[in-house]
């Protein structure tokens, strides 16, 4: 599993075919970092939840952010 508070491109090399990647594939959000991380899903709870799904359910691929676009921040 890879977690990148930036673009997910290239992380499949490390996550592999059966891993998951949490990243942000859009730009334009502006807010205090704690708010950005929370709104887009970069919290310990969410990362842990995704990791459990990878281990228990075979979940894999790019994980979408909680907010689809920076305009909703």
C-alpha positions in Angstrom: 0.0 0.0 0.0 1.2 3.5 -0.8 0.0 6.8 0.7 1.0 10.0 -1.1 -0.5 13.4 -0.4 0.1 14.2 -4.0 -0.4 12.5 -7.4 -0.8 8.7 -7.3 1.0 8.2 -10.7 4.1 6.0 -10.3 3.2 4.5 -7.0 1.8 1.4 -8.6 5.5 0.4 -8.9 5.7 0.1 -5.2 2.1 -1.0 -4.3 2.1 -3.7 -6.9 -0.9 -5.2 -8.7 -2.5 -6.3 -5.5 -1.9 -3.1 -3.4 -3.8 0.1 -3.0 -2.7 3.7 -3.6 -4.1 6.6 -1.7 -3.3 9.8 -3.5 -4.6 13.1 -4.9 -5.0 13.3 -8.7 -6.2 16.8 -9.0 -5.0 20.2 -7.8 -6.3 23.5 -6.7 -7.4 23.1 -3.1 -6.2 25.7 -0.7 -6.8 25.5 3.1 -4.8 24.7 6.2 -3.0 21.4 5.9 -5.0 19.7 8.6 -8.3 20.6 6.8 -6.9 19.4 3.4 -5.8 16.0 4.9 -9.1 15.5 6.6 -11.3 16.5 3.7 -9.4 14.3 1.2 -9.2 11.3 3.4 -5.6 11.3 4.6 -6.4 10.4 8.2 -5.0 7.5 10.2 -8.5 6.0 10.5 -9.1 6.0 6.7 -5.6 4.7 5.8 -6.1 1.9 8.4 -9.5 1.1 6.9 -8.1 0.8 3.4 -5.2 -1.3 4.6 -7.6 -3.7 6.3 -9.6 -3.9 3.0 -6.4 -4.7 1.1 -5.4 -7.4 3.6 -8.8 -9.0 4.2 -10.8 -8.4 1.0 -8.1 -8.2 -1.7 -9.0 -4.6 -2.4 -6.5 -3.0 -4.8 -6.0 0.0 -7.1 -6.2 3.7 -6.8 -8.4 4.9 -3.9 -10.5 7.9 -4.7 -10.3 10.9 -2.4 -13.3 11.6 -0.2 -13.8 14.9 -2.0 -13.9 14.7 -5.8 -12.6 18.1 -6.6 -10.9 21.0 -4.8 -13.9 23.3 -5.5 -15.8 21.5 -2.7 -13.3 22.5 -0.1 
